[in-house]
Amino acid sequence: MMSVMEGFPASIDSLDDLLAAVAAVERAHARVALAADRLGRLGDWRADGSLSMACWLETHARMLHSDAARLLREGRFLHRYDPVADAAVAGGLSAGQVHACRSVVSSATAGVFDAHAGGVVDAIRGLSIRDSVVALAEWKLRAEADNEQPLPKERDQELTFGRLPDGTLVGKLVLTAAAAAEFEQALGTAGVFNGAQDTRTVGERQADALVDIVGFFNANHDRPGTPRHRPHVELHVQAGELNTLQGPCGVTADGQLLPTWATDAFLCDCVIHRVLRAAATVADYGRATRSVPANLFRMVVARDGGCRFPHCHRKVAWCDAHHIVWWRRDGETTLENLVLLCGYHHRLIHREPWQIQLHANADVTVTGPGGQSMTSHPHPLARTGSGPPGHSPPVAA
């Protein structure tokens, strides 16, 4: 009788030995699943009072009930589709490929797979797991399209979220396949990687990308707002805190406290209203004054053309006007004290001790917390002397 673990190496001392061991385990697993299904059909598990074959395995094989149930489902699948079973037992299909086959068989496609199983196995045999998944997904789409039964209803999309006591937003996101593709593409487009000095995790980079996507929409929507369609994010700041060393902590309209660096980023390019109070009564609600007037912003755009953080290529639509000498530290709202930064780098400058310097030739040098410096150059038109009125033509760097 053939050993269940035929081909298992005597010792695992190399990557080749490891691959051989994995293949032997997967072949044995397929045979065990088939045996579990076959013996389960015989019903001998009832002899000791077990409620099901899964319960028998849970008791006698000390398996988790979920693992036992999964093993039996795999056995039933292999029992129904002989070409898949034969290939799995012989090592022609990996366990991952068998699982991918199972994932495309549903009530709507099972009958089609009955007729196509052999051809499917031949098509994916030898493919990588990624290519196998893609090929099977395409097969499923075609099978569903050819099936006269109604297509399965997609799961409803859902977004729920709430605030933790510290103001952090947490939630749950459920998207359909099409929406998920759009979402992933948007995160990829908005993502920023700062090279070796970027120590953020993948999750942190994706979260920053999502924040930038939200900021992009807020800055470029077509509803009433400021000249650049900036949203009115209502933020309350005590005037007496604006020029203090510690800096102001803003409070949103719904009472959420923002840290100083976030408040400073909002104050860089915003609309400010003056509110005078007599005791608890509002005595005067002054006219809005813009930190960066529209004509001045256009001059900064003409010079910078996009984010000036070195190696960042985000366009103007992603950018804010940043005060190099911060506004609350008496920095002036002038061309010489403004530079375009995308949302991510704007927050970075305010959150961490990066220094930024605008040179006479419009080059920008940023210096990181560790002392490393990088330089970016102005928009090409500005470097050729076609800059905004009142701006001296830059000299060659």
Sine and cosine of phi, psi and omega as CSV:
sin_phi,cos_phi,sin_psi,cos_psi,sin_omega,cos_omega
0.00,0.00,0.68,-0.73,-0.02,-1.00
-0.92,0.39,0.70,-0.72,0.04,-1.00
-0.92,0.39,0.66,-0.75,0.02,-1.00
-0.86,0.50,-0.57,0.82,-0.07,-1.00
-0.97,-0.24,0.54,0.84,0.01,-1.00
-0.85,0.52,0.71,-0.70,0.02,-1.00
1.00,-0.08,-0.10,1.00,0.02,-1.00
-0.96,0.29,0.82,-0.57,-0.07,-1.00
-0.91,0.41,0.50,-0.87,0.01,-1.00
-0.89,0.46,-0.56,0.83,0.07,-1.00
-0.58,-0.81,0.40,-0.92,-0.02,-1.00
-0.92,-0.39,1.00,-0.08,-0.09,-1.00
-0.88,-0.47,-0.02,1.00,-0.03,-1.00
-0.53,-0.85,0.17,-0.98,0.05,-1.00
-0.90,0.44,-0.58,0.81,0.05,-1.00
-0.90,0.44,-0.65,0.76,0.06,-1.00
-0.89,0.46,-0.63,0.78,0.00,-1.00
-0.90,0.43,-0.70,0.72,0.02,-1.00
-0.88,0.48,-0.66,0.75,0.01,-1.00
-0.89,0.45,-0.64,0.77,0.01,-1.00
-0.91,0.41,-0.69,0.72,0.01,-1.00
-0.87,0.49,-0.70,0.71,-0.01,-1.00
-0.88,0.47,-0.67,0.75,0.01,-1.00
-0.91,0.42,-0.67,0.74,0.03,-1.00
-0.89,0.46,-0.67,0.74,-0.03,-1.00
-0.92,0.38,-0.64,0.77,0.05,-1.00
-0.89,0.45,-0.69,0.72,0.01,-1.00
-0.90,0.44,-0.62,0.78,0.00,-1.00
-0.88,0.48,-0.66,0.75,0.02,-1.00
-0.88,0.47,-0.67,0.75,0.01,-1.00
-0.92,0.38,-0.64,0.77,0.03,-1.00
-0.90,0.44,-0.67,0.74,0.02,-1.00
-0.89,0.47,-0.69,0.72,0.04,-1.00
-0.88,0.47,-0.67,0.74,0.00,-1.00
-0.91,0.41,-0.65,0.76,0.00,-1.00
-0.88,0.47,-0.66,0.75,0.03,-1.00
-0.91,0.42,-0.71,0.70,-0.04,-1.00
-0.90,0.44,-0.73,0.68,-0.02,-1.00
-0.94,0.35,-0.51,0.86,0.07,-1.00
-0.90,0.44,-0.57,0.82,0.03,-1.00
-0.93,0.37,-0.48,0.88,-0.01,-1.00
-0.94,0.34,-0.48,0.88,0.10,-1.00
1.00,0.08,0.17,0.99,-0.02,-1.00
-0.90,0.44,-0.34,0.94,-0.02,-1.00
-0.89,0.45,-0.27,0.96,-0.01,-1.00
-0.96,0.29,-0.28,0.96,-0.14,-0.99
-0.86,0.51,-0.56,0.83,-0.02,-1.00
-0.98,-0.19,0.25,0.97,0.07,-1.00
1.00,0.05,0.15,0.99,0.02,-1.00
-0.89,0.45,0.54,-0.84,-0.02,-1.00
-0.98,0.19,-0.42,0.91,-0.02,-1.00
-0.31,-0.95,0.19,-0.98,0.07,-1.00
-0.89,0.46,-0.59,0.81,0.03,-1.00
-0.90,0.45,-0.65,0.76,0.04,-1.00
-0.91,0.41,-0.60,0.80,0.03,-1.00
-0.89,0.46,-0.70,0.71,0.04,-1.00
-0.90,0.43,-0.63,0.78,0.02,-1.00
-0.87,0.50,-0.64,0.77,-0.04,-1.00
-0.98,0.21,-0.76,0.65,-0.17,-0.98
-1.00,-0.03,-0.51,0.86,0.02,-1.00
-0.99,-0.15,0.00,1.00,0.00,-1.00
0.81,0.59,0.64,0.77,0.04,-1.00
-1.00,-0.03,0.50,-0.87,0.22,-0.98
-0.88,0.47,0.60,-0.80,-0.04,-1.00
-0.86,0.51,-0.62,0.79,0.00,-1.00
-0.90,0.43,-0.61,0.79,0.03,-1.00
-0.93,0.36,-0.64,0.77,0.02,-1.00
-0.90,0.44,-0.69,0.73,0.01,-1.00
-0.90,0.44,-0.62,0.78,0.03,-1.00
-0.91,0.43,-0.67,0.75,0.03,-1.00
-0.87,0.50,-0.68,0.73,-0.01,-1.00
-0.93,0.37,-0.60,0.80,0.06,-1.00
-0.89,0.45,-0.66,0.75,0.04,-1.00
-0.89,0.45,-0.65,0.76,0.03,-1.00
-0.88,0.47,-0.68,0.73,0.02,-1.00
-0.89,0.45,-0.63,0.77,0.02,-1.00
-0.90,0.43,-0.74,0.67,-0.01,-1.00
-0.91,0.42,-0.59,0.81,0.02,-1.00
-0.89,0.45,-0.60,0.80,-0.04,-1.00
-0.97,0.25,-0.57,0.82,-0.10,-0.99
-0.90,-0.43,1.00,0.00,-0.06,-1.00
-0.84,0.54,-0.67,0.74,-0.02,-1.00
-0.86,0.51,-0.62,0.79,0.02,-1.00
-0.93,0.36,-0.68,0.74,0.00,-1.00
-0.89,0.46,-0.73,0.68,-0.01,-1.00
-0.87,0.50,-0.68,0.74,-0.02,-1.00
-0.93,0.36,-0.60,0.80,0.00,-1.00
-0.93,0.37,-0.68,0.73,0.00,-1.00
-0.92,0.39,-0.58,0.82,-0.01,-1.00
-0.99,0.11,-0.16,0.99,-0.02,-1.00
1.00,0.03,0.17,0.99,0.03,-1.00
-0.96,0.27,-0.44,0.90,0.08,-1.00
-0.84,-0.54,0.65,-0.76,0.07,-1.00
-0.98,0.19,0.23,-0.97,0.07,-1.00
-0.87,0.49,-0.58,0.81,0.04,-1.00
-0.90,0.43,-0.63,0.78,0.03,-1.00
-0.93,0.36,-0.61,0.79,0.07,-1.00
-0.89,0.46,-0.70,0.71,0.03,-1.00
-0.87,0.48,-0.64,0.77,0.02,-1.00
-0.90,0.43,-0.61,0.79,0.08,-1.00
-0.88,0.47,-0.70,0.72,-0.01,-1.00
-0.88,0.47,-0.58,0.81,-0.10,-1.00
-0.93,0.37,-0.36,0.93,-0.02,-1.00
-0.99,-0.15,-0.04,1.00,0.01,-1.00
-0.99,-0.11,0.90,-0.44,0.01,-1.00
-0.75,-0.66,-0.03,-1.00,0.03,-1.00
-0.86,0.50,-0.47,0.88,-0.02,-1.00
-0.99,0.12,-0.36,0.93,-0.10,-1.00
-0.88,-0.47,-0.09,1.00,-0.07,-1.00
-0.86,0.50,-0.68,0.73,-0.01,-1.00
-0.90,0.44,-0.61,0.79,0.03,-1.00
-0.93,0.37,-0.64,0.77,0.00,-1.00
-0.91,0.41,-0.49,0.87,0.08,-1.00
-0.80,0.59,-0.67,0.74,-0.05,-1.00
-0.99,0.10,-0.41,0.91,-0.14,-0.99
-0.96,-0.26,-0.06,1.00,-0.16,-0.99
-0.81,0.59,-0.72,0.69,-0.01,-1.00
-0.88,0.48,-0.69,0.72,0.01,-1.00
-0.92,0.39,-0.60,0.80,0.04,-1.00
-0.89,0.45,-0.71,0.71,0.01,-1.00
-0.87,0.49,-0.70,0.71,0.01,-1.00
-0.89,0.45,-0.56,0.83,-0.06,-1.00
-0.95,0.32,-0.58,0.81,-0.09,-1.00
-0.99,-0.17,-0.15,0.99,0.00,-1.00
-0.87,0.50,0.81,-0.58,0.01,-1.00
1.00,0.01,-0.17,0.98,0.03,-1.00
-0.98,0.22,0.38,-0.93,0.16,-0.99
-0.92,0.39,0.28,-0.96,-0.01,-1.00
-0.90,0.43,-0.61,0.79,0.02,-1.00
-0.90,0.44,-0.72,0.69,0.00,-1.00
-0.92,0.40,-0.56,0.83,0.04,-1.00
-0.90,0.44,-0.69,0.72,0.00,-1.00
-0.88,0.47,-0.68,0.73,0.00,-1.00
-0.90,0.44,-0.71,0.70,-0.02,-1.00
-0.89,0.45,-0.66,0.75,0.00,-1.00
-0.94,0.35,-0.60,0.80,0.05,-1.00
-0.89,0.46,-0.64,0.77,0.04,-1.00
-0.91,0.41,-0.66,0.75,0.04,-1.00
-0.86,0.51,-0.68,0.73,-0.03,-1.00
-0.89,0.46,-0.68,0.74,0.02,-1.00
-0.87,0.49,-0.68,0.73,0.00,-1.00
-0.93,0.37,-0.63,0.78,0.00,-1.00
-0.91,0.42,-0.66,0.75,0.02,-1.00
-0.92,0.39,-0.59,0.81,0.01,-1.00
-0.93,0.38,-0.57,0.82,-0.01,-1.00
-0.99,0.14,-0.25,0.97,-0.05,-1.00
-0.99,0.13,0.69,-0.72,-0.02,-1.00
-0.97,0.23,-0.24,0.97,0.02,-1.00
-0.94,0.34,0.49,-0.87,0.05,-1.00
-0.88,0.47,0.59,-0.81,0.01,-1.00
-0.91,0.42,0.53,-0.85,0.02,-1.00
-0.89,0.45,0.62,-0.78,-0.01,-1.00
-0.94,0.34,0.75,-0.66,0.05,-1.00
-0.93,0.36,0.53,-0.85,0.04,-1.00
-0.89,0.46,0.64,-0.77,0.02,-1.00
-0.89,0.45,0.60,-0.80,0.06,-1.00
-0.98,0.21,0.48,-0.88,-0.08,-1.00
-0.48,-0.88,0.67,-0.75,0.15,-0.99
-0.66,-0.75,0.92,-0.40,0.06,-1.00
-0.81,-0.59,0.60,-0.80,0.00,-1.00
-0.41,-0.91,0.29,-0.96,0.03,-1.00
-0.37,-0.93,0.15,-0.99,-0.05,-1.00
-0.98,-0.20,0.68,-0.74,0.19,-0.98
-0.99,0.15,0.24,-0.97,-0.02,-1.00
-0.82,0.57,-0.49,0.87,-0.01,-1.00
-1.00,0.06,0.11,0.99,0.03,-1.00
1.00,-0.05,-0.14,0.99,0.02,-1.00
-0.91,0.42,0.65,-0.76,0.01,-1.00
-0.99,-0.10,0.79,-0.62,0.07,-1.00
-0.78,-0.63,0.48,-0.88,-0.03,-1.00
-0.17,-0.99,-0.17,-0.99,-0.03,-1.00
-0.76,-0.65,0.69,-0.72,-0.03,-1.00
-0.81,-0.59,0.81,-0.59,0.08,-1.00
-0.79,-0.62,0.87,-0.50,-0.03,-1.00
-0.81,-0.58,0.54,-0.84,0.11,-0.99
-0.94,0.35,0.17,-0.99,-0.07,-1.00
-0.86,0.51,-0.69,0.72,-0.02,-1.00
-0.92,0.40,-0.70,0.72,0.01,-1.00
-0.92,0.40,-0.59,0.81,0.02,-1.00
-0.89,0.46,-0.63,0.78,0.03,-1.00
-0.89,0.45,-0.67,0.74,0.04,-1.00
-0.89,0.45,-0.68,0.73,-0.03,-1.00
-0.89,0.46,-0.73,0.68,-0.01,-1.00
-0.90,0.43,-0.63,0.78,0.03,-1.00
-0.91,0.43,-0.65,0.76,0.01,-1.00
-0.90,0.43,-0.67,0.74,0.04,-1.00
-0.89,0.45,-0.65,0.76,0.03,-1.00
-0.90,0.43,-0.63,0.78,0.00,-1.00
-0.93,0.37,-0.65,0.76,-0.08,-1.00
-1.00,0.10,-0.22,0.98,-0.08,-1.00
-0.91,0.42,0.60,-0.80,0.02,-1.00
-0.80,-0.59,0.75,-0.66,0.07,-1.00
-0.82,-0.57,0.83,-0.55,-0.11,-0.99
-1.00,-0.08,0.37,0.93,0.07,-1.00
0.98,0.19,-0.44,-0.90,-0.13,-0.99
-0.87,0.49,-0.49,0.87,-0.04,-1.00
-0.99,0.17,-0.09,1.00,0.01,-1.00
-1.00,0.09,0.95,-0.31,-0.06,-1.00
-0.98,-0.19,0.17,0.99,0.01,-1.00
-0.93,0.36,0.53,-0.85,0.11,-0.99
-0.97,0.25,0.19,-0.98,0.05,-1.00
-0.86,0.52,-0.68,0.73,0.01,-1.00
-0.88,0.47,-0.64,0.77,0.02,-1.00
-0.92,0.38,-0.65,0.76,0.03,-1.00
-0.91,0.42,-0.62,0.78,0.02,-1.00
-0.92,0.39,-0.63,0.78,0.04,-1.00
-0.90,0.44,-0.68,0.73,0.04,-1.00
-0.89,0.46,-0.62,0.79,0.03,-1.00
-0.90,0.44,-0.66,0.75,0.02,-1.00
-0.89,0.45,-0.65,0.76,0.05,-1.00
-0.88,0.48,-0.65,0.76,0.00,-1.00
-0.92,0.38,-0.59,0.81,0.05,-1.00
-0.89,0.46,-0.70,0.72,0.04,-1.00
-0.89,0.46,-0.70,0.72,0.03,-1.00
-0.89,0.45,-0.60,0.80,0.03,-1.00
-0.88,0.48,-0.71,0.70,0.01,-1.00
-0.90,0.43,-0.70,0.71,-0.01,-1.00
-0.87,0.50,-0.55,0.83,-0.04,-1.00
-0.99,0.11,-0.27,0.96,-0.15,-0.99
-0.76,-0.65,0.23,0.97,0.02,-1.00
-0.95,0.30,0.21,-0.98,-0.09,-1.00
-0.97,-0.25,0.30,0.95,0.06,-1.00
-1.00,0.03,0.22,-0.98,-0.02,-1.00
-0.85,0.53,0.64,-0.77,-0.01,-1.00
-0.06,-1.00,-0.46,-0.89,0.05,-1.00
-0.97,0.25,0.11,-0.99,-0.04,-1.00
-0.81,0.58,-0.48,0.88,0.08,-1.00
-0.99,-0.15,0.37,0.93,-0.02,-1.00
0.85,0.53,0.59,0.81,0.05,-1.00
-0.93,0.37,0.64,-0.77,0.00,-1.00
-0.97,0.24,0.44,-0.90,0.10,-0.99
-1.00,0.01,0.99,0.11,0.16,-0.99
-0.99,0.16,0.94,-0.33,-0.10,-0.99
-0.98,0.22,0.84,-0.55,-0.06,-1.00
-0.72,-0.69,0.80,-0.61,-0.02,-1.00
-0.98,-0.21,0.81,-0.59,-0.02,-1.00
-0.73,-0.68,0.70,-0.72,0.06,-1.00
-0.96,0.27,0.79,-0.62,-0.04,-1.00
-0.85,0.52,-0.58,0.82,-0.03,-1.00
-0.93,0.38,-0.26,0.96,-0.02,-1.00
-1.00,-0.04,-0.17,0.99,-0.16,-0.99
-0.89,0.46,-0.61,0.79,-0.08,-1.00
-0.95,-0.32,0.26,0.97,0.03,-1.00
-0.98,0.18,0.37,-0.93,-0.02,-1.00
-0.89,0.45,-0.64,0.77,-0.03,-1.00
-0.95,0.31,-0.47,0.88,0.01,-1.00
1.00,0.05,0.26,-0.96,-0.08,-1.00
-1.00,0.08,0.47,-0.88,0.19,-0.98
-0.93,-0.38,0.88,-0.47,-0.02,-1.00
-0.99,0.12,0.40,-0.92,0.05,-1.00
-0.81,-0.59,0.80,-0.60,0.01,-1.00
-0.95,0.30,0.16,-0.99,-0.04,-1.00
-0.88,0.47,-0.46,0.89,0.01,-1.00
-1.00,-0.09,0.26,0.97,0.14,-0.99
1.00,0.02,0.18,0.98,0.00,-1.00
-1.00,0.09,0.80,-0.61,-0.02,-1.00
-0.99,0.14,0.71,-0.70,0.04,-1.00
-0.95,-0.33,0.61,-0.79,0.04,-1.00
-0.93,0.38,0.25,-0.97,-0.08,-1.00
-0.86,0.52,-0.69,0.73,-0.06,-1.00
-0.90,0.44,-0.59,0.81,0.02,-1.00
-0.94,0.34,-0.64,0.77,0.04,-1.00
-0.89,0.46,-0.68,0.73,0.02,-1.00
-0.88,0.48,-0.63,0.77,0.01,-1.00
-0.89,0.45,-0.66,0.75,0.06,-1.00
-0.90,0.43,-0.64,0.77,-0.07,-1.00
-0.94,0.35,-0.31,0.95,-0.02,-1.00
-0.87,0.49,-0.65,0.76,-0.15,-0.99
-0.55,-0.83,1.00,0.02,-0.14,-0.99
-0.48,-0.88,0.00,-1.00,0.12,-0.99
-0.95,-0.32,0.81,-0.59,-0.09,-1.00
-0.93,-0.38,0.76,-0.65,0.09,-1.00
-0.95,-0.32,0.62,-0.78,0.08,-1.00
-1.00,-0.09,0.78,-0.63,0.05,-1.00
-0.85,-0.53,0.90,-0.44,0.06,-1.00
-0.98,-0.17,0.70,-0.72,-0.03,-1.00
-0.85,-0.52,0.62,-0.79,0.18,-0.98
-0.92,-0.40,0.96,-0.26,-0.16,-0.99
0.84,0.54,-0.85,-0.52,-0.02,-1.00
-0.99,-0.14,0.12,0.99,-0.07,-1.00
-0.97,-0.23,0.71,-0.71,0.07,-1.00
-0.96,0.27,0.87,-0.49,-0.03,-1.00
-0.99,-0.11,-0.47,0.88,-0.06,-1.00
-0.42,-0.91,0.70,-0.71,0.08,-1.00
-0.87,-0.50,0.99,-0.12,-0.19,-0.98
-0.94,0.34,0.19,-0.98,0.03,-1.00
-0.94,0.35,0.51,-0.86,0.03,-1.00
-0.93,0.36,0.69,-0.73,0.13,-0.99
-0.87,-0.49,0.72,-0.69,-0.11,-0.99
-1.00,-0.02,0.75,-0.66,0.03,-1.00
-0.90,0.43,-0.66,0.75,0.01,-1.00
-0.81,-0.59,0.99,-0.15,0.00,-1.00
-0.86,0.51,0.44,-0.90,-0.09,-1.00
-0.85,0.53,-0.67,0.74,-0.04,-1.00
-0.92,0.39,-0.59,0.81,0.04,-1.00
-0.94,0.35,-0.63,0.78,0.04,-1.00
-0.86,0.50,-0.65,0.76,0.02,-1.00
-0.90,0.44,-0.57,0.82,0.04,-1.00
-0.92,0.39,-0.66,0.76,0.05,-1.00
-0.89,0.45,-0.65,0.76,0.02,-1.00
-0.88,0.47,-0.69,0.73,-0.01,-1.00
-0.88,0.47,-0.56,0.83,0.00,-1.00
-0.98,0.18,-0.70,0.72,-0.18,-0.98
-1.00,-0.05,-0.64,0.77,0.06,-1.00
0.96,0.28,-0.04,1.00,-0.04,-1.00
0.38,-0.93,-0.17,-0.98,-0.03,-1.00
-0.86,0.51,0.74,-0.67,-0.04,-1.00
-0.99,-0.11,0.05,1.00,0.10,-0.99
-0.92,0.40,0.78,-0.63,-0.08,-1.00
-0.78,0.62,0.69,-0.72,0.06,-1.00
0.96,0.29,0.07,1.00,0.09,-1.00
-0.99,-0.11,0.73,-0.69,-0.10,-1.00
-0.89,-0.45,0.40,0.92,-0.01,-1.00
-0.95,0.32,0.64,-0.77,-0.05,-1.00
-0.98,0.22,0.07,-1.00,-0.08,-1.00
-0.85,0.53,-0.59,0.80,-0.07,-1.00
-0.86,0.50,-0.37,0.93,0.00,-1.00
-1.00,-0.04,-0.01,1.00,-0.27,-0.96
-0.95,-0.33,0.42,-0.91,0.18,-0.98
-0.91,-0.41,0.33,-0.95,0.15,-0.99
-1.00,0.01,0.89,-0.46,-0.04,-1.00
-0.98,-0.19,0.72,-0.69,0.11,-0.99
-0.98,0.18,0.88,-0.47,-0.01,-1.00
-0.89,0.46,-0.78,0.62,0.26,-0.97
-1.00,0.01,0.91,-0.40,-0.19,-0.98
-0.80,0.60,0.57,-0.82,-0.04,-1.00
-0.84,0.55,-0.69,0.72,-0.05,-1.00
-0.96,0.29,-0.18,0.98,0.07,-1.00
-0.98,-0.18,0.46,0.89,0.05,-1.00
0.95,0.30,0.35,0.94,0.10,-0.99
-0.92,0.38,0.67,-0.74,-0.08,-1.00
-1.00,0.09,0.51,-0.86,0.05,-1.00
-1.00,0.03,0.98,0.22,-0.03,-1.00
-0.76,-0.65,0.28,-0.96,0.00,-1.00
-0.85,0.53,-0.62,0.79,-0.06,-1.00
-0.96,0.29,-0.23,0.97,-0.03,-1.00
-0.91,-0.42,0.20,0.98,-0.02,-1.00
-0.85,-0.53,0.56,-0.83,0.05,-1.00
-0.51,-0.86,0.57,-0.82,0.01,-1.00
-0.99,0.17,0.74,-0.68,0.12,-0.99
-0.70,-0.72,0.66,-0.75,0.09,-1.00
-0.93,0.37,0.23,-0.97,-0.08,-1.00
-0.83,0.56,-0.69,0.72,-0.04,-1.00
-0.90,0.43,-0.74,0.67,-0.05,-1.00
-0.96,0.29,-0.45,0.89,0.08,-1.00
-0.90,0.43,-0.72,0.69,0.04,-1.00
-0.91,0.43,-0.61,0.79,0.00,-1.00
-0.88,0.48,-0.70,0.71,-0.03,-1.00
-0.88,0.47,-0.61,0.79,-0.03,-1.00
-0.99,0.14,-0.40,0.92,-0.09,-1.00
-1.00,0.01,-0.56,0.83,-0.08,-1.00
-0.85,-0.52,0.36,-0.93,-0.12,-0.99
-0.97,0.23,0.85,0.52,0.14,-0.99
-1.00,0.09,0.61,-0.79,0.08,-1.00
-0.95,-0.32,0.59,-0.81,-0.03,-1.00
-0.74,-0.68,0.67,-0.74,-0.05,-1.00
-0.70,-0.71,0.76,-0.65,0.07,-1.00
-0.98,-0.21,0.87,-0.50,-0.06,-1.00
-1.00,0.04,0.20,-0.98,-0.03,-1.00
-0.88,0.47,-0.50,0.87,0.01,-1.00
-1.00,0.02,0.21,0.98,0.04,-1.00
0.96,0.26,0.12,0.99,0.20,-0.98
-0.92,0.39,0.47,-0.88,0.04,-1.00
-0.85,-0.53,0.79,-0.61,0.06,-1.00
-0.92,-0.40,0.78,-0.62,0.09,-1.00
-0.91,-0.41,0.63,-0.78,-0.01,-1.00
-0.84,-0.55,0.83,-0.56,-0.08,-1.00
-0.99,0.16,0.11,-0.99,-0.02,-1.00
-0.85,0.53,-0.49,0.87,0.00,-1.00
-1.00,0.02,0.05,1.00,0.02,-1.00
1.00,-0.08,-0.06,1.00,0.01,-1.00
-0.96,0.28,0.66,-0.75,-0.05,-1.00
-0.88,-0.48,0.57,-0.82,0.06,-1.00
-0.66,-0.75,0.48,-0.88,-0.06,-1.00
-0.79,-0.62,0.65,-0.76,0.13,-0.99
-0.86,-0.51,0.39,-0.92,-0.06,-1.00
-0.96,-0.30,0.40,-0.91,-0.03,-1.00
-0.95,0.32,0.09,-1.00,0.06,-1.00
-0.82,0.57,0.64,-0.77,-0.06,-1.00
-0.80,0.60,-0.61,0.79,0.00,-1.00
-0.90,0.45,-0.60,0.80,0.02,-1.00
-0.92,0.39,-0.57,0.82,-0.05,-1.00
-0.96,0.28,-0.30,0.95,0.01,-1.00
-0.99,-0.16,0.20,0.98,0.07,-1.00
1.00,-0.01,0.16,0.99,0.00,-1.00
-0.99,-0.16,0.52,0.86,-0.05,-1.00
-0.97,0.26,-0.04,-1.00,-0.06,-1.00
-0.94,0.34,0.34,-0.94,0.02,-1.00
-0.84,0.55,0.66,-0.75,0.04,-1.00
1.00,0.07,-0.05,1.00,0.00,-1.00
-0.97,-0.26,0.83,-0.55,-0.03,-1.00
-0.91,0.40,0.67,-0.74,0.03,-1.00
-0.86,0.51,0.77,-0.64,-0.03,-1.00
-0.95,0.32,0.49,-0.87,0.08,-1.00
-1.00,-0.01,0.26,-0.96,-0.02,-1.00
-0.90,0.43,0.64,-0.76,-0.02,-1.00
-0.95,0.31,0.00,0.00,0.00,0.00
